[in-house]
Amino acid sequence: MAKYIIDPRPPRSISLTPTQGSEGSTRTVLLSHLLTYAEERGFTRLRLVGGLEMQVRETTDQIDQLVRMAATRSPMPLAAAHD
């Protein structure tokens, strides 16, 4: 009889730099919480689930690249244990 571990992979996320706050600080944003983002003058505005918004220093091109990289990271293989 085989026992399988159900998808132990952590949720995919990206790290972004808020426009406000201490210099050099980053915030982790789960891709599943990211609804839209649009570049404004000097910052990018993120719209997140739950009506939350966040302003970050990264451009939309940089965020596009981060999202693509996070989405294509090699997932850990699912483990199987046998009795």
Residue pairs with C-beta under 8 A, 6 or more apart in sequence:
1 82
1 83
2 80
2 81
2 82
2 83
3 80
3 81
3 82
3 83
4 78
4 79
4 80
4 81
5 78
5 79
5 80
5 81
6 78
7 78
8 76
8 78
8 79
9 75
9 76
11 30
11 31
11 32
12 30
12 31
12 32
12 70
12 71
12 73
13 28
13 29
13 30
13 31
13 70
14 28
14 29
14 31
14 63
14 66
14 67
14 70
15 26
15 27
15 28
15 29
15 66
16 26
16 27
16 29
16 46
16 54
16 56
16 57
16 58
16 63
16 66
17 24
17 25
17 26
17 27
17 56
17 57
17 58
18 25
18 26
18 27
18 54
18 55
18 56
18 57
19 42
19 43
19 55
19 56
19 57
20 55
27 54
27 56
29 46
29 48
29 54
31 67
31 70
31 71
32 49
33 48
33 49
33 50
34 46
34 48
34 67
35 47
35 48
35 49
36 46
36 47
37 44
37 45
37 46
37 47
37 60
37 63
38 44
38 45
38 60
39 59
39 60
40 55
43 55
43 56
43 57
44 55
44 56
44 57
44 58
44 59
44 60
44 63
45 53
45 54
45 55
46 53
46 54
46 55
46 56
47 53
48 54
56 63
58 66
